[in-house]
Amino acid sequence: MEPGHWSSEQSDALRDYFFKGLSYAEIGRQINARFGTAYTRNAVVGRAKRLGLGFSTPERMISPSIVPSLPGESAPLKPPRAAPLGLNLPPPSALKPANPVKLRCVGLQPRLVTLDELERDDCRYPYGGDEEGEEISFCGHPRQPGSSYCAPHARLTRGPGAARAAAAVVLRLVSAA
């Protein structure tokens, strides 16, 4: 196992072989043959990432050689690899503008009472708190019996007719035999 120290010449060779389009395993073999080292493919991958040559590089570019050619080598070893088309692109539907969202709202002017001012029978529908440090206040209008909200906010949170359907349920006590 080779120690984790890469000389600047070895790093320059790695960079040059990377831009020539060699695989990490082949880069390791070339560097080991040239410098008499024993770097593994994983060592080459780690060093390439630390040099900023990692997998995020979209395609390898041909750069002028800073490493002398190996004996018997006259041309680049392999043509550079191109990145697959459409790599890491969102689906076409994500690029379309979104339809505007129609927000449900209540035609009610809230009293905006704080938590300390909130009484037992006040509507607890919250306002604010969307931004960091923004205080939360509450509607404060009289709430419906059996609900935490006033009638307009109860319809907003449960939908139309939900409150009536819940009120229609009658429970009766049946004695056990």
Backbone as a printed PyTorch tensor [residue, N CA C, xyz], in Angstrom:
tensor([[[  0.8500,  -1.1800,   0.0000],
         [  0.0000,   0.0000,   0.0000],
         [  0.8880,   1.2320,   0.0000]],

        [[  0.6230,   2.1550,  -0.8730],
         [  1.4160,   3.3660,  -1.0330],
         [  0.9860,   4.3950,   0.0120]],

        [[  1.9270,   5.1280,   0.6140],
         [  1.5210,   6.1840,   1.5410],
         [  0.6890,   7.2340,   0.8200]],

        [[ -0.0670,   8.0100,   1.5800],
         [ -1.0110,   8.9660,   1.0220],
         [ -0.3880,  10.2260,   0.4560]],

        [[  0.9160,  10.2910,   0.3100],
         [  1.5460,  11.4960,  -0.2100],
         [  1.7540,  11.3840,  -1.7110]],

        [[  1.1810,  12.2970,  -2.4320],
         [  1.3600,  12.3640,  -3.8740],
         [  2.3000,  13.5240,  -4.1700]],

        [[  3.3140,  13.2800,  -4.9710],
         [  4.2030,  14.3750,  -5.3630],
         [  3.4950,  15.2340,  -6.4060]],

        [[  4.0120,  16.4280,  -6.6060],
         [  3.3980,  17.3090,  -7.5910],
         [  3.5160,  16.7220,  -9.0010]],

        [[  4.6130,  15.9870,  -9.2800],
         [  4.7570,  15.3680, -10.5960],
         [  3.6940,  14.2860, -10.8000]],

        [[  3.4320,  13.5120,  -9.7500],
         [  2.4120,  12.4750,  -9.8540],
         [  1.0230,  13.0920, -10.0360]],

        [[  0.7550,  14.1790,  -9.3060],
         [ -0.5350,  14.8550,  -9.4440],
         [ -0.6960,  15.4500, -10.8370]],

        [[  0.3950,  16.0230, -11.3710],
         [  0.3420,  16.5710, -12.7320],
         [  0.0880,  15.4600, -13.7510]],

        [[  0.7210,  14.3100, -13.5370],
         [  0.5100,  13.1760, -14.4460],
         [ -0.9380,  12.7090, -14.3630]],

        [[ -1.4810,  12.6280, -13.1580],
         [ -2.8790,  12.2200, -12.9860],
         [ -3.7980,  13.1740, -13.7430]],

        [[ -3.5590,  14.4640, -13.5710],
         [ -4.3860,  15.4750, -14.2380],
         [ -4.3060,  15.3220, -15.7610]],

        [[ -3.0990,  15.1070, -16.2760],
         [ -2.9250,  14.9750, -17.7230],
         [ -3.6120,  13.7200, -18.2560]],

        [[ -3.4180,  12.5970, -17.5700],
         [ -4.0630,  11.3560, -18.0040],
         [ -5.5800,  11.4690, -17.9070]],

        [[ -6.0640,  12.1530, -16.8880],
         [ -7.5070,  12.3450, -16.7210],
         [ -8.0720,  13.1040, -17.9200]],

        [[ -7.4040,  14.1780, -18.3160],
         [ -7.8900,  14.9800, -19.4420],
         [ -7.7020,  14.2680, -20.7880]],

        [[ -6.8500,  13.2650, -20.8320],
         [ -6.7260,  12.4590, -22.0410],
         [ -7.8640,  11.4600, -22.1460]],

        [[ -8.6250,  11.2880, -21.0710],
         [ -9.7820,  10.4110, -21.1130],
         [ -9.5350,   9.0070, -20.6030]],

        [[ -8.4320,   8.7570, -19.9360],
         [ -8.1480,   7.4250, -19.4260],
         [ -9.0490,   7.1140, -18.2300]],

        [[ -9.3280,   5.8450, -18.0280],
         [-10.0870,   5.4270, -16.8480],
         [ -9.1880,   5.5700, -15.6260]],

        [[ -9.8050,   5.5520, -14.4470],
         [ -9.0220,   5.6920, -13.2220],
         [ -8.0670,   4.5110, -13.0420]],

        [[ -8.5100,   3.3200, -13.4050],
         [ -7.6410,   2.1490, -13.2920],
         [ -6.4370,   2.2870, -14.2220]],

        [[ -6.6770,   2.7460, -15.4450],
         [ -5.5880,   2.9280, -16.4000],
         [ -4.6460,   4.0440, -15.9530]],

        [[ -5.2060,   5.1000, -15.3820],
         [ -4.3570,   6.1850, -14.8560],
         [ -3.4400,   5.6270, -13.7780]],

        [[ -3.9960,   4.7950, -12.8960],
         [ -3.1750,   4.1900, -11.8450],
         [ -2.0610,   3.3380, -12.4200]],

        [[ -2.3680,   2.5490, -13.4250],
         [ -1.3430,   1.7040, -14.0540],
         [ -0.2420,   2.5570, -14.6990]],

        [[ -0.6390,   3.6200, -15.3860],
         [  0.3470,   4.4890, -16.0440],
         [  1.2530,   5.1810, -15.0250]],

        [[  0.6480,   5.6980, -13.9520],
         [  1.4470,   6.3880, -12.9230],
         [  2.3660,   5.3960, -12.2200]],

        [[  1.8670,   4.2090, -11.9190],
         [  2.7000,   3.1970, -11.2590],
         [  3.8710,   2.7830, -12.1400]],

        [[  3.6160,   2.6330, -13.4540],
         [  4.6950,   2.2500, -14.3680],
         [  5.7320,   3.3670, -14.4860]],

        [[  5.2850,   4.5830, -14.4810],
         [  6.1930,   5.7120, -14.6920],
         [  6.9890,   6.0760, -13.4510]],

        [[  6.3440,   6.0300, -12.2750],
         [  6.9960,   6.4960, -11.0530],
         [  7.3990,   5.3560, -10.1110]],

        [[  7.0790,   4.1280, -10.4530],
         [  7.4410,   3.0100,  -9.5910],
         [  6.6320,   2.9780,  -8.3050]],

        [[  5.4010,   3.4290,  -8.3570],
         [  4.5250,   3.4390,  -7.1830],
         [  3.5730,   2.2530,  -7.2550]],

        [[  2.6860,   2.1660,  -6.2740],
         [  1.7140,   1.0710,  -6.2480],
         [  0.3360,   1.6180,  -5.8990]],

        [[ -0.0840,   2.6840,  -6.5780],
         [ -1.3900,   3.2740,  -6.3040],
         [ -2.4970,   2.3870,  -6.8520]],

        [[ -3.5730,   2.2680,  -6.0940],
         [ -4.7370,   1.5140,  -6.5480],
         [ -5.6760,   2.4450,  -7.3040]],

        [[ -6.6620,   1.8570,  -7.9420],
         [ -7.6800,   2.6490,  -8.6390],
         [ -8.3750,   3.5900,  -7.6510]],

        [[ -8.6910,   3.0840,  -6.4590],
         [ -9.3780,   3.9160,  -5.4610],
         [ -8.4990,   5.0800,  -4.9950]],

        [[ -7.1930,   4.8610,  -4.8990],
         [ -6.2890,   5.9520,  -4.5340],
         [ -6.3010,   7.0310,  -5.6100]],

        [[ -6.3480,   6.6100,  -6.8610],
         [ -6.3920,   7.5580,  -7.9840],
         [ -7.7160,   8.3300,  -7.9570]],

        [[ -8.8210,   7.6240,  -7.7130],
         [-10.1240,   8.2930,  -7.6390],
         [-10.1220,   9.3360,  -6.5180]],

        [[ -9.6280,   8.9600,  -5.3440],
         [ -9.5870,   9.8960,  -4.2170],
         [ -8.7310,  11.1110,  -4.5180]],

        [[ -7.5540,  10.8930,  -5.1040],
         [ -6.6800,  12.0210,  -5.4330],
         [ -7.3150,  12.9080,  -6.5010]],

        [[ -7.9700,  12.2990,  -7.4890],
         [ -8.6310,  13.0810,  -8.5390],
         [ -9.7350,  13.9480,  -7.9420]],

        [[-10.4890,  13.4060,  -7.0130],
         [-11.5400,  14.2010,  -6.3710],
         [-10.9420,  15.3570,  -5.5850]],

        [[ -9.8460,  15.0990,  -4.8700],
         [ -9.2070,  16.1780,  -4.0990],
         [ -8.6270,  17.2510,  -5.0160]],

        [[ -8.2790,  16.8690,  -6.2330],
         [ -7.7810,  17.8390,  -7.2140],
         [ -8.9160,  18.5380,  -7.9520]],

        [[-10.1610,  18.1600,  -7.6440],
         [-11.3060,  18.7790,  -8.3040],
         [-11.6400,  18.1520,  -9.6440]],

        [[-11.1690,  16.9440,  -9.8720],
         [-11.4030,  16.2730, -11.1440],
         [-12.4500,  15.1810, -11.0250]],

        [[-13.2330,  15.1920,  -9.9700],
         [-14.1390,  14.0970,  -9.6700],
         [-15.1890,  13.8430, -10.7270]],

        [[-16.1980,  13.0880, -10.3310],
         [-17.2350,  12.6250, -11.2350],
         [-18.1270,  13.7530, -11.7140]],

        [[-18.1000,  14.9240, -11.0860],
         [-18.9890,  16.0130, -11.4770],
         [-18.5170,  16.7290, -12.7370]],

        [[-17.3040,  16.4280, -13.1990],
         [-16.8230,  17.0480, -14.4240],
         [-17.6580,  16.5170, -15.5790]],

        [[-18.3890,  17.4010, -16.3300],
         [-19.2980,  16.9190, -17.3480],
         [-18.6240,  16.1340, -18.4620]],

        [[-17.4720,  16.5700, -18.8770],
         [-16.7460,  15.8020, -19.8830],
         [-15.2750,  16.1300, -19.7450]],

        [[-14.4790,  15.2070, -20.1380],
         [-13.0380,  15.4320, -20.0490],
         [-12.5910,  16.2090, -21.2760]],

        [[-11.7030,  17.1200, -21.0440],
         [-11.2290,  17.9540, -22.1380],
         [ -9.8000,  17.5290, -22.4820]],

        [[ -9.4270,  17.7720, -23.6800],
         [ -8.0530,  17.4970, -24.0910],
         [ -7.2330,  18.7300, -23.7460]],

        [[ -6.1590,  18.5260, -23.0100],
         [ -5.2860,  19.6420, -22.6670],
         [ -3.9050,  19.3500, -23.2400]],

        [[ -3.1180,  20.3750, -23.4000],
         [ -1.7680,  20.1200, -23.8810],
         [ -1.0400,  19.2200, -22.8910]],

        [[ -0.2770,  18.3060, -23.4000],
         [  0.3870,  17.3290, -22.5520],
         [  1.4790,  17.9770, -21.7230]],

        [[  1.4580,  17.7060, -20.4380],
         [  2.5520,  18.1500, -19.5770],
         [  3.3680,  16.9480, -19.1340]],

        [[  2.8870,  15.7550, -19.5260],
         [  3.5920,  14.5250, -19.1980],
         [  4.2010,  14.0060, -20.4890]],

        [[  5.4780,  13.7190, -20.4730],
         [  6.0670,  13.1870, -21.7020],
         [  5.4300,  11.8550, -22.0550]],

        [[  5.3440,  11.5850, -23.3410],
         [  4.7510,  10.3330, -23.8160],
         [  5.5860,   9.1600, -23.3510]],

        [[  4.8880,   8.0620, -23.1050],
         [  5.5840,   6.8350, -22.7250],
         [  6.2870,   6.2690, -23.9530]],

        [[  7.3050,   5.4800, -23.7340],
         [  8.0030,   4.8950, -24.8940],
         [  7.0300,   4.1100, -25.7650]],

        [[  7.0740,   4.3590, -27.0620],
         [  6.2170,   3.6750, -28.0180],
         [  4.8320,   4.2910, -28.1350]],

        [[  4.5980,   5.3780, -27.4360],
         [  3.2830,   6.0360, -27.4820],
         [  3.3860,   7.2310, -28.4220]],

        [[  2.5590,   7.2630, -29.4570],
         [  2.6470,   8.3630, -30.4010],
         [  1.4030,   9.2360, -30.3930]],

        [[  0.2520,   8.6720, -30.0570],
         [ -1.0010,   9.4260, -30.0780],
         [ -1.6830,   9.2640, -28.7270]],

        [[ -2.7190,  10.0680, -28.4630],
         [ -3.4670,   9.8590, -27.2210],
         [ -3.9550,   8.4220, -27.1380]],

        [[ -3.9750,   7.8760, -25.9290],
         [ -4.2930,   6.4650, -25.7520],
         [ -5.7150,   6.1340, -26.1650]],

        [[ -6.6770,   6.9470, -25.7590],
         [ -8.0770,   6.6990, -26.0940],
         [ -8.7400,   8.0400, -26.3690]],

        [[ -9.7660,   8.0540, -27.1920],
         [-10.4720,   9.3180, -27.3870],
         [-11.1880,   9.7000, -26.0820]],

        [[-11.3710,  11.0030, -25.8480],
         [-12.0360,  11.4250, -24.6210],
         [-13.4720,  10.9330, -24.5800]],

        [[-13.9430,  10.6210, -23.3760],
         [-15.3180,  10.1640, -23.1970],
         [-16.2350,  11.3660, -23.0540]],

        [[-17.3480,  11.3160, -23.7120],
         [-18.3350,  12.3880, -23.5810],
         [-19.3800,  11.9640, -22.5610]],

        [[-19.9220,  12.9420, -21.8440],
         [-20.9650,  12.6490, -20.8680],
         [-22.2450,  12.2670, -21.5950]],

        [[-23.0210,  11.3390, -21.0370],
         [-24.3040,  10.9810, -21.6680],
         [-25.2130,  12.1980, -21.7440]],

        [[-25.9490,  12.2950, -22.8440],
         [-26.8460,  13.4230, -23.0020],
         [-27.9690,  13.3490, -21.9820]],

        [[-28.3770,  14.4920, -21.4690],
         [-29.4880,  14.5530, -20.5320],
         [-29.1230,  14.1410, -19.1220]],

        [[-27.8340,  14.0510, -18.8280],
         [-27.4090,  13.6410, -17.5000],
         [-27.7780,  14.7130, -16.4850]],

        [[-28.4370,  14.3260, -15.4400],
         [-28.8280,  15.2070, -14.3330],
         [-29.7360,  16.3530, -14.7580]],

        [[-30.4950,  16.1900, -15.8180],
         [-31.4510,  17.2150, -16.2090],
         [-32.8190,  16.8660, -15.6400]],

        [[-33.5800,  17.8660, -15.2020],
         [-34.9210,  17.5700, -14.7020],
         [-35.8270,  17.1440, -15.8500]],

        [[-36.9250,  16.4720, -15.5340],
         [-37.8510,  16.0860, -16.5970],
         [-38.4450,  17.3240, -17.2620]],

        [[-38.8710,  17.2070, -18.5330],
         [-39.4080,  18.3760, -19.2430],
         [-40.5890,  19.0230, -18.5170]],

        [[-41.3780,  18.2330, -17.8000],
         [-42.5280,  18.8040, -17.0940],
         [-42.0900,  19.7630, -15.9870]],

        [[-40.8860,  19.5840, -15.4590],
         [-40.4090,  20.4710, -14.3980],
         [-39.9730,  21.8220, -14.9550]],

        [[-39.7300,  21.8970, -16.2480],
         [-39.2760,  23.1490, -16.8470],
         [-40.4310,  24.0410, -17.2780]],

        [[-41.6640,  23.5100, -17.2520],
         [-42.8250,  24.3130, -17.6210],
         [-43.2160,  25.2030, -16.4560]],

        [[-43.7230,  26.4080, -16.7310],
         [-44.1590,  27.2600, -15.6110],
         [-45.3400,  26.6190, -14.8970]],

        [[-45.3430,  26.7410, -13.6000],
         [-46.4100,  26.1460, -12.7960],
         [-47.6710,  27.0020, -12.8900]],

        [[-48.8140,  26.3290, -12.8110],
         [-50.0800,  27.0590, -12.7800],
         [-50.2030,  27.8010, -11.4590]],

        [[-50.7420,  29.0190, -11.4740],
         [-50.8710,  29.7410, -10.2100],
         [-51.8250,  28.9960,  -9.2770]],

        [[-51.5000,  29.0180,  -8.0090],
         [-52.2960,  28.3370,  -7.0040],
         [-53.3310,  29.3030,  -6.4610]],

        [[-54.5680,  28.8740,  -6.4590],
         [-55.6310,  29.7030,  -5.9110],
         [-55.7300,  29.3890,  -4.4310]],

        [[-55.4220,  30.3660,  -3.6170],
         [-55.4550,  30.1690,  -2.1770],
         [-56.8710,  30.3140,  -1.6550]],

        [[-57.1700,  29.4560,  -0.6910],
         [-58.4710,  29.5870,  -0.0420],
         [-58.3270,  30.6460,   1.0400]],

        [[-59.2840,  31.5440,   1.1110],
         [-59.2140,  32.5730,   2.1390],
         [-60.6140,  32.8240,   2.6800]],

        [[-60.6640,  33.5600,   3.7470],
         [-61.9120,  33.8650,   4.4430],
         [-62.1160,  35.3650,   4.3990]],

        [[-63.3310,  35.7850,   4.0610],
         [-63.6300,  37.2140,   4.0490],
         [-63.8860,  37.7220,   5.4640]],

        [[-62.8830,  37.6710,   6.2900],
         [-63.0090,  37.9950,   7.7040],
         [-61.7820,  38.7920,   8.1200]],

        [[-61.9860,  39.8820,   8.7990],
         [-60.8660,  40.6780,   9.2840],
         [-60.4800,  40.1540,  10.6710]],

        [[-59.3250,  39.4920,  10.8010],
         [-58.9520,  38.9300,  12.1010],
         [-58.6160,  40.0260,  13.1090]],

        [[-58.7990,  39.7040,  14.3690],
         [-58.4680,  40.6520,  15.4390],
         [-56.9740,  40.6520,  15.7290]],

        [[-56.2710,  39.6090,  15.3340],
         [-54.8220,  39.4580,  15.5240],
         [-54.4220,  39.6240,  16.9910]],

        [[-54.9300,  38.7490,  17.8100],
         [-54.5970,  38.7810,  19.2340],
         [-53.3970,  37.8770,  19.4760]],

        [[-52.5850,  38.2290,  20.4620],
         [-51.4140,  37.4190,  20.7930],
         [-51.8400,  36.2460,  21.6600]],

        [[-50.9510,  35.3440,  21.8890],
         [-51.2440,  34.1640,  22.6970],
         [-51.6200,  34.5580,  24.1150]],

        [[-50.9780,  35.5850,  24.6530],
         [-51.2910,  36.0490,  26.0100],
         [-52.6880,  36.6490,  26.0910]],

        [[-53.1520,  37.2910,  25.0240],
         [-54.4580,  37.9560,  25.0170],
         [-55.5900,  37.0110,  24.6230]],

        [[-55.2800,  35.8280,  24.1450],
         [-56.2770,  34.8860,  23.6550],
         [-57.1460,  34.3890,  24.7960]],

        [[-58.4600,  34.5320,  24.6470],
         [-59.4160,  34.0780,  25.6690],
         [-59.8670,  32.6620,  25.3670]],

        [[-60.5890,  32.0760,  26.2950],
         [-61.0260,  30.6810,  26.1830],
         [-61.8900,  30.4450,  24.9490]],

        [[-62.7940,  31.3520,  24.6200],
         [-63.7240,  31.1470,  23.5150],
         [-63.3220,  31.8760,  22.2360]],

        [[-62.0490,  32.2530,  22.0930],
         [-61.5770,  32.9430,  20.8950],
         [-61.0980,  31.9310,  19.8530]],

        [[-61.2380,  32.3060,  18.5840],
         [-60.7720,  31.4830,  17.4640],
         [-59.2500,  31.4010,  17.4990]],

        [[-58.7280,  30.2080,  17.3500],
         [-57.2860,  29.9770,  17.4400],
         [-56.6190,  29.8110,  16.0670]],

        [[-57.2430,  30.3150,  15.0210],
         [-56.6510,  30.2220,  13.6960],
         [-55.4190,  31.1350,  13.6580]],

        [[-54.2280,  30.5780,  13.3250],
         [-52.9910,  31.3780,  13.4090],
         [-52.7530,  32.2510,  12.1760]],

        [[-52.1190,  33.3780,  12.4160],
         [-51.6530,  34.2870,  11.3660],
         [-50.1970,  34.6070,  11.6500]],

        [[-49.4010,  34.7130,  10.5900],
         [-47.9940,  35.0870,  10.7490],
         [-47.1260,  33.8810,  11.0460]],

        [[-45.8890,  34.1670,  11.4490],
         [-44.9330,  33.1170,  11.7490],
         [-44.2820,  32.5310,  10.5140]],

        [[-44.5720,  33.0780,   9.3260],
         [-43.9920,  32.5480,   8.0940],
         [-42.5160,  32.9040,   7.9650]],

        [[-42.1480,  34.0800,   8.3980],
         [-40.7620,  34.5390,   8.3100],
         [-40.0460,  34.2530,   9.6270]],

        [[-38.7430,  34.1510,   9.5730],
         [-37.9320,  33.9060,  10.7560],
         [-38.1150,  35.0530,  11.7500]],

        [[-38.5300,  34.7280,  12.9520],
         [-38.6980,  35.7320,  14.0060],
         [-40.0280,  36.4650,  13.9670]],

        [[-40.8820,  36.1970,  12.9730],
         [-42.1710,  36.8770,  12.8890],
         [-43.1090,  36.3070,  13.9590]],

        [[-43.7970,  37.1860,  14.6740],
         [-44.6940,  36.7360,  15.7370],
         [-45.9460,  36.1040,  15.1580]],

        [[-46.4880,  35.1670,  15.8940],
         [-47.7320,  34.5150,  15.5090],
         [-48.8590,  35.1500,  16.3060]],

        [[-49.9210,  35.5180,  15.5960],
         [-51.1220,  36.0360,  16.2600],
         [-52.2980,  35.1640,  15.8200]],

        [[-53.4480,  35.3750,  16.4480],
         [-54.6050,  34.5160,  16.2030],
         [-55.8060,  35.3450,  15.8210]],

        [[-56.7930,  34.7020,  15.1750],
         [-57.9810,  35.3730,  14.6770],
         [-58.6960,  36.1160,  15.8080]],

        [[-59.0680,  35.4020,  16.8550],
         [-59.6560,  36.0500,  18.0280],
         [-61.1590,  36.2470,  17.9950]],

        [[-61.8480,  35.9540,  16.8980],
         [-63.3110,  36.0670,  16.8520],
         [-63.9200,  34.9140,  17.6620]],

        [[-65.1790,  35.0240,  18.0510],
         [-65.7930,  33.9510,  18.8420],
         [-65.7890,  32.6350,  18.0610]],

        [[-65.3980,  31.5530,  18.7330],
         [-65.3040,  30.2650,  18.0520],
         [-66.6150,  29.5050,  18.1390]],

        [[-66.7640,  28.5360,  17.2490],
         [-67.9520,  27.6910,  17.2160],
         [-67.9130,  26.7190,  18.3900]],

        [[-69.0430,  26.3250,  18.9060],
         [-69.0350,  25.3020,  19.9530],
         [-68.4850,  23.9850,  19.3940]],

        [[-67.5880,  23.3570,  20.1350],
         [-66.9950,  22.0980,  19.7170],
         [-65.8630,  22.2460,  18.7230]],

        [[-65.4080,  23.4560,  18.4720],
         [-64.3330,  23.6900,  17.5100],
         [-63.3410,  24.6760,  18.0990]],

        [[-62.1490,  24.7050,  17.5780],
         [-61.1470,  25.6860,  17.9970],
         [-61.2120,  26.9500,  17.1590]],

        [[-62.0840,  26.9420,  16.1110],
         [-62.1210,  28.0350,  15.1610],
         [-63.5090,  28.6590,  15.0770]],

        [[-63.5250,  29.9000,  14.5670],
         [-64.7960,  30.5500,  14.2540],
         [-65.3970,  29.8470,  13.0300]],

        [[-66.6460,  30.1450,  12.6870],
         [-67.3280,  29.4420,  11.5930],
         [-66.5750,  29.5550,  10.2670]],

        [[-66.1210,  30.7580,   9.8390],
         [-65.4040,  30.8180,   8.5500],
         [-64.1040,  30.0120,   8.5480]],

        [[-63.3400,  30.0490,   9.6450],
         [-62.0790,  29.3030,   9.6860],
         [-62.3330,  27.8060,   9.8290]],

        [[-63.4150,  27.4010,  10.4750],
         [-63.7600,  25.9780,  10.5580],
         [-64.0590,  25.4410,   9.1620]],

        [[-64.8040,  26.2070,   8.3450],
         [-65.0700,  25.7760,   6.9680],
         [-63.7880,  25.7420,   6.1520]],

        [[-62.8940,  26.6900,   6.4110],
         [-61.6260,  26.7370,   5.6750],
         [-60.7540,  25.5290,   5.9950]],

        [[-60.6910,  25.1280,   7.2390],
         [-59.8080,  24.0270,   7.6220],
         [-60.4030,  22.6630,   7.3500]],

        [[-61.7280,  22.5310,   7.3910],
         [-62.3460,  21.2160,   7.2110],
         [-63.0870,  21.0820,   5.9000]],

        [[-63.2840,  22.1420,   5.1770],
         [-64.0190,  22.0840,   3.9240],
         [-65.5040,  22.2890,   4.1590]],

        [[-66.2280,  22.6730,   3.1250],
         [-67.6550,  22.9320,   3.2880],
         [-68.4150,  21.6500,   3.6040]],

        [[-69.3360,  21.7430,   4.5270],
         [-70.1810,  20.6090,   4.8690],
         [-69.5770,  19.6610,   5.8710]],

        [[-68.2810,  19.7510,   6.1550],
         [-67.6530,  18.8110,   7.0810],
         [-68.1400,  19.0320,   8.5060]],

        [[-68.3350,  20.2950,   8.8780],
         [-68.7860,  20.5860,  10.2410],
         [-70.2050,  20.0700,  10.4460]],

        [[-71.0770,  20.2040,   9.4290],
         [-72.4480,  19.7190,   9.5630],
         [-72.4820,  18.2030,   9.6400]],

        [[-71.6410,  17.5340,   8.8480],
         [-71.6240,  16.0710,   8.8690],
         [-71.1570,  15.5610,  10.2270]],

        [[-70.1870,  16.2390,  10.8250],
         [-69.7010,  15.8140,  12.1280],
         [-70.7540,  16.0600,  13.1990]],

        [[-71.5110,  17.1470,  13.0490],
         [-72.5300,  17.4620,  14.0480],
         [-73.7120,  16.5070,  13.9540]],

        [[-73.9300,  15.8660,  12.8090],
         [-75.0680,  14.9780,  12.6320],
         [-74.8850,  13.6500,  13.3560]],

        [[-73.6730,  13.3240,  13.7490],
         [-73.4180,  12.0690,  14.4360],
         [-73.8980,  12.1950,  15.8790]],

        [[-74.7420,  11.2560,  16.2710],
         [-75.2730,  11.2520,  17.6390],
         [-74.8070,   9.9670,  18.3010]],

        [[-74.2160,  10.1020,  19.4520],
         [-73.7840,   8.9490,  20.2070],
         [-74.7400,   8.7450,  21.3640]],

        [[-75.1040,   7.5340,  21.6300],
         [-75.9460,   7.2800,  22.7870],
         [-75.3440,   6.1340,  23.5810]],

        [[-75.5770,   6.1910,  24.8430],
         [-75.0250,   5.2290,  25.7470],
         [-75.9230,   4.0070,  25.7770]],

        [[-75.3620,   2.8500,  25.5860],
         [-76.1170,   1.5910,  25.6030],
         [-75.5910,   0.8040,  26.8140]],

        [[-76.4830,   0.3270,  27.5920],
         [-76.0410,  -0.3950,  28.7770],
         [-75.4890,  -1.7630,  28.3750]],

        [[-74.5270,  -2.1930,  29.1190],
         [-73.8950,  -3.4710,  28.8360],
         [-74.6980,  -4.5770,  29.4890]],

        [[-74.7660,  -5.7360,  28.9020],
         [-75.5640,  -6.8320,  29.4360],
         [-74.9160,  -7.5250,  30.5690]]])
